[in-house]
Amino acid sequence: MRQILCFGDSNTWGLSPETHDRFPWGVRWTSLLQEKVKWEEIRILEEGLCGRTTVFEDPYRENRNGWKSLPVILETHNPIDGVVLMLGTNDCKSYYKTNAYQIAKGLERCIDVILKDVPAERILIVAPLHLGELVWKPEYDLEFDKSSVETSKQLYAEYQKITEKKNIRLLAASDYAKPSEIDQEHLNEEGHEALADAIFQSLHDMGIL
């Protein structure tokens, strides 16, 4: 059985913007991706964690540094036949005081860890959603500010520089989905479905599915 690791944050975990609980199986995009492939041949490994960053340490929650956790997860699930990596949204939080270039450098460190176990042609990087224009307001998420929104919009261009250098496939989640109006940050059910379709097609084009 082939295994595809989906490594990301709350939008990979499947956080519901309305309840903040996890969307059930059959709604979150990782489960929809599993439904699209043959169960007896491919296993989708769901490794999403709320608050996960590329390389930054969350001052309020432990174990959110993706670069640090990747080696353990890769070893746990070894062998891995493909990786879908979607990180960067949480790196835009105001208390990290960072920019799109620095976030992309963090992403590159994560990619370098993956490349020790998985070849470049079997890695798909997904640039995350653009944050909603109002996400920084008190009724949404005060961990972000106005500049966070602009930084999220700049991630794709910086990620493209990294993925072109390493000959890795890149997909923009913002081409297929937008954050929910409810929280300006997370995918709704329709967004999960659209992203699952886009990722499935990319993995198929890459010859992984």
N, C-alpha and C positions, 0 to 999 in steps of 0.2 A: 504493500500500500504506500502510495506517495503522500507526503505531508507538506502542506503549505502553511507557513507561519504568518499570521496577521498580527502585527505588533504596533500598538498605538496607545491613544489616550481614551478619554470618555466617549468619543465618537466611534471608537472601535469596540469599547466595552458595551456600548448601546444605551447610554443614559437618556431617559425620556425627559425632554425639556419641560413637560407639564408636571410630572410627579417626582422626578429625580431618582425614581427607581430604574431598574434595568428593563429595557424592552424585552419581551419574551422571545423565545425561539420562533422563527418565522417572520420576525419583524426586523431585528437588527441585521445589518448588512452582512456580517460574517456568517450568520446562519442562513441567510438567503443565498450566499455564495455556495455554502455546503449543499443546499437544496438543488443548485444548478448543476453540480458535478455528480459523478457516479460515486455513491457511498462506498461501494466495495473496492474502489480504486484510489480515491483521493480523500484525505482527511484534512479539514480546515482547522487549524489550531488557533483558538481565540485567545489572544494575549493582549487584551486592552486593559488599561488601568487609569482611573480618573486622576487627573492632575499630572500625568507623566510628561516629562520634558525630554529634550534631547540629552543635555548634559548638566542642566542646572539643578541645584539642591533646593527643594521647596522648604522655606523656613518654618512652615506650619505642619507639613506632613512628611513622614519619612518614606524612603524607598521609591521616590518619584523620578530619580535619575535614570533615564533609559539606557544610557551608555554603560552604566554600572550593572544594570540588571540583565542586559542582553547576553553576556557570556553564559550565565547560569541557565537562562531560558533556552539558548541554542544547544547547550549540552544536555539539558533535560529531555528535549524532543529529538535529539539526534537519532537518525539522519533526517535532514530537512531538504526538501526538493525545490522549494521556492519560498520567497519572502515578500510580503506586502508590508511596507513600513509607512505609517502616516503619523507624523509628529510635527509639532511646531506651534500649535495654538496656545498651549500653556506657557511657552517661552515668551509669548507676547505680553504676559502680565507685567504690570507697571513696576513691581518690586524687583524684577530681574534687571531692569535698566539696560536693556539690550536692544539690538536692531536686527534687521533681516539678514545682514551679512554675517553677524555673529551667530545667529540661530542656524544658518546654513553651515557654518563651520562646525557647530555641534552635531548637526545631521551627518556631516562627513565623518565624524568620529564614530558614529553609530554604524555607518556604512562600512567603515574599515573593519569593525568587529565582525560584521556579517560576512564580509569577503573572506575571512579566515575559514569559513565553513561552506559558503554558498557562492558559486560563480556569478559574475556580474550579470550575465544574460538571464539569470533566474531570479533577479531582484527587481521589484516594482516599487518605486517611490511615489507616494501620493502626497502632493502639496495640499495642505488642509484647507478647509473652508475659509472664506473671508469672514471675519467677525461682523456681526450686525452693527450698523452705524450708531445704535443707541446702547450697545452692550455695557458701556461704562456708567450708565445712569444708576441711581440708587436702587431702582426697582429691578435691576438685572444683576450685574456682577461688578462690584466695586474693586475686584482684583485687577480689572482692566481700566485703562483710561483712553482718551481720544487718540493718542498716538498708537495705542495697541491696534486699533482698527486699521490704520495706515500700514503698520508693520505687517499685519496679516496679509494685506494686499500685495506686499512686496516680496513675500516668501517665494512664490513660484519662480520669479526671475533669478533669484539667488540660488534656488535649488537647481535650476536648469544649468547653471555654470558648473555645479558639482557633478551632476549626473552626466553631462556631456563629457566632462573630463574623465569620468570613470566608465563611460559607455554603458550607462544604466538607464532603463526606461523610466520616464516620468509622466505622471498623470495629474491633472489639476482637478481636485474635487469640486472647486468652485465653478467648473464648466458644466457640472451636472446637478449641483444641489446648492441650496442656500440654508443658512441657519434658520431655525424656527423663529417666528415673530414672538413666540411666548418668552424665550429667554435670550434671543439674539446670539446664540452660541452653539447650540446642539442641533443635530439632524432630527427632523420629524420622520414619521413613517414613510412618507413619500420620498424624502431625501435618502433614507436608507435603501429603499428599493432602487432608486436611480443610481446610487453609488455602487450597489452590488452589480447592476447591469454593466456599468462602465468598467469595473475591475475585472469582472468575468471576461469581457471582451478583450481587455488588455492582456490578461493572462493567456487567453486563447491565442491571440496574435503572437505572443512570445513563445508559444509552443509548450507552455507548462501544463495546460489543460488539453 
